[in-house]
C-alpha cells in the first residue's frame, strides 16, 4: 500500500470517527451536573489539550515542509518521536472527548485516536522501510513511535518553510475547537428535551 493510499484510508477512518463522535455528543452526557466545578475543569482540560494539539501540529509541520516521505525528516520534533503530528492529534481528539464534561469520554476518544494512528503508523512504517531500507529501519530502532524521548533532541540550523502546508495544518487542528460549541449546543438541546440522553459517563 502506498503512502497516499494509507493517508486516504486514514482520512476515511477519521471521518467515521468524527461521525461517531458527533453521535456521542448528541446522545451522551456527563454524570456530573453542568454547574459542577469538576465538570468545568474537565472541559477546560479538554480546551488546553486542543490548544496543545494546534500548537504541536503546527510546530511539527514547520519541519516536514510538505514532504513527509521523500526525504524523511529526522530533526526537530521528528528526532524525539517518529510521529509528532499523530502524537499531538491524540491530545486534540482526547480534548474533544473532554468537552462532554466526562473524564472517561476524554480517555475513550484519546484511546480510539491512538488505535487509529497506531495502525496507520504501522502501515506507513512498512512503506517507508520498503522505500528507504536500513536507513529508516535504523531510525525506527532509535526513535519511539509516539511518546517523545526528549534526550534524543537534535535540530537543524535552517528550515525550508512552506506557508500553505503550515496554514493548512493549523487550520485542520483549529477545527477541533468547534467541539466546544458543538458540545454546548447538544447539551442545550438535551436540557430542553429535544434530544434524549441515552448514556451518562463519569
C-alpha positions in Angstrom: 0.0 0.0 0.0 1.4 3.4 -1.0 1.7 6.3 1.4 -1.1 8.2 -0.5 -3.4 5.2 -0.1 -2.6 4.9 3.6 -3.4 8.6 4.0 -6.7 8.1 2.2 -7.7 5.2 4.4 -6.6 7.2 7.5 -8.9 10.1 6.4 -11.8 7.8 5.9 -11.4 6.1 9.3 -11.1 9.5 10.9 -14.2 10.7 9.1 -16.1 7.7 10.6 -14.6 8.6 14.0 -15.9 12.1 13.7 -19.3 10.9 12.8 -19.2 8.5 15.9 -18.1 11.5 18.0 -21.0 13.6 16.8 -23.4 10.8 17.7 -21.9 10.6 21.1 -22.2 14.3 21.6 -25.9 14.1 20.6 -27.0 11.3 22.9 -24.3 11.1 25.7 -23.8 13.4 28.6 -21.8 13.6 31.8 -22.9 12.2 35.1 -21.7 15.5 36.6 -24.1 18.5 36.7 -23.1 21.2 34.1 -22.8 23.6 37.0 -20.4 21.3 38.9 -16.9 22.8 39.2 -15.3 19.4 38.2 -17.4 19.4 35.0 -16.0 22.8 34.1 -12.4 21.7 35.0 -12.7 18.7 32.7 -14.0 20.9 29.8 -11.1 23.3 30.4 -8.6 20.4 30.4 -10.0 19.5 27.1 -9.6 23.0 25.7 -5.9 23.0 26.9 -5.4 19.7 25.2 -6.8 21.0 21.9 -4.6 24.1 22.1 -1.6 21.8 22.7 -2.6 19.9 19.6 -2.9 23.0 17.5 0.5 24.4 18.5 2.2 21.0 18.4 0.9 20.1 14.9 1.8 23.5 13.6 5.3 23.2 15.1 5.8 19.7 13.5 4.6 21.0 10.2 7.4 23.6 10.1 9.9 20.7 9.9 8.3 18.4 7.3 8.0 21.2 4.8 5.2 19.3 2.9 7.4 16.4 2.1 6.7 13.6 4.6 8.1 10.6 2.7 11.0 11.7 0.5 13.3 12.5 2.1 12.0 11.6 5.6 12.6 14.1 8.4 14.7 13.2 11.5 15.3 16.5 13.1 13.4 18.8 15.5 10.2 17.0 16.8 11.0 14.1 14.5 14.2 13.5 16.4 12.3 12.6 19.6 9.2 10.9 18.1 8.6 9.4 14.7 5.0 10.7 14.5 4.7 14.1 16.2 1.7 15.0 14.2 -0.1 11.9 15.4 1.1 12.4 18.9 -0.3 15.9 19.2 -3.5 14.8 17.3 -4.2 12.3 20.1 -4.1 15.2 22.6 -6.6 17.1 20.5 -9.1 14.3 20.0 -8.9 13.5 23.7 -9.7 17.1 24.3 -12.8 16.8 22.1 -14.0 14.0 24.3 -13.4 16.0 27.5 -15.9 18.6 26.1 -18.6 16.2 27.2 -17.6 17.1 30.8 -16.6 13.5 31.3 -13.1 12.3 32.1 -14.0 8.8 30.7 -15.2 10.3 27.4 -11.8 12.0 27.0 -9.9 8.8 27.7 -12.2 6.9 25.3 -11.7 9.5 22.5 -7.9 9.5 23.1 -7.6 5.7 23.1 -9.6 5.4 19.9 -7.4 8.1 18.3 -4.3 6.2 19.4 -5.6 3.0 17.9 -6.3 4.6 14.5 -2.9 6.3 14.4 -1.1 3.2 15.6 -2.5 1.1 12.7 -1.8 3.9 10.3 1.8 4.3 11.6 2.4 0.6 11.2 1.3 0.8 7.6 3.4 3.9 6.9 6.5 2.3 8.5 6.3 -0.7 6.2 6.0 1.6 3.2 9.0 3.7 4.4 11.2 0.6 5.1 10.4 -0.6 1.6 11.4 2.8 0.2 14.4 3.7 2.4 15.6 0.3 3.6 18.1 0.1 6.5 18.2 3.9 6.9 14.6 4.1 8.0 14.9 0.8 10.0 17.7 2.3 12.0 15.6 5.4 12.6 12.7 3.2 13.8 15.1 1.4 16.2 16.3 4.6 17.8 13.3 6.9 17.9 10.0 6.0 19.6 6.8 5.7 17.6 4.7 8.1 19.6 5.8 9.1 23.1 8.7 11.6 22.8 12.1 10.9 24.2 13.5 14.4 24.8 17.1 13.4 25.3 17.2 12.4 21.6 16.6 16.0 20.6 18.6 17.4 17.7 17.8 20.4 15.5 18.8 22.0 12.2 20.2 25.5 11.7 17.8 26.3 8.9 14.3 25.1 7.7 12.5 25.4 4.4 9.2 26.9 5.3 6.1 26.2 3.2 3.3 28.6 4.4 0.4 26.7 2.6 1.3 23.5 4.4 1.7 25.2 7.8 -1.5 27.1 7.4 -3.4 24.0 6.3 -2.1 22.0 9.3 -3.0 24.9 11.6 -6.5 25.2 10.1 -7.1 21.5 10.3 -6.2 21.4 14.0 -8.1 24.6 14.8 -11.3 22.9 13.6 -11.2 20.9 16.8 -12.1 24.0 18.8 -15.5 23.8 17.2 -16.2 20.9 19.5 -16.6 23.4 22.3 -19.5 25.0 20.6 -20.9 21.7 19.3 -20.8 20.1 22.8 -22.6 23.1 24.3 -25.2 23.1 21.6 -26.1 19.5 22.0 -26.1 19.9 25.8 -28.7 22.7 25.4 -30.8 20.5 23.1 -30.7 17.7 25.7 -31.6 20.1 28.5 -34.8 21.3 26.7 -35.7 17.7 25.8 -35.1 17.9 22.0 -32.5 15.1 22.2 -32.7 12.2 24.7 -29.7 11.3 26.8 -29.1 7.6 26.3 -25.9 7.3 28.2 -24.2 9.2 31.1 -20.5 8.9 31.6 -18.4 9.6 34.7 
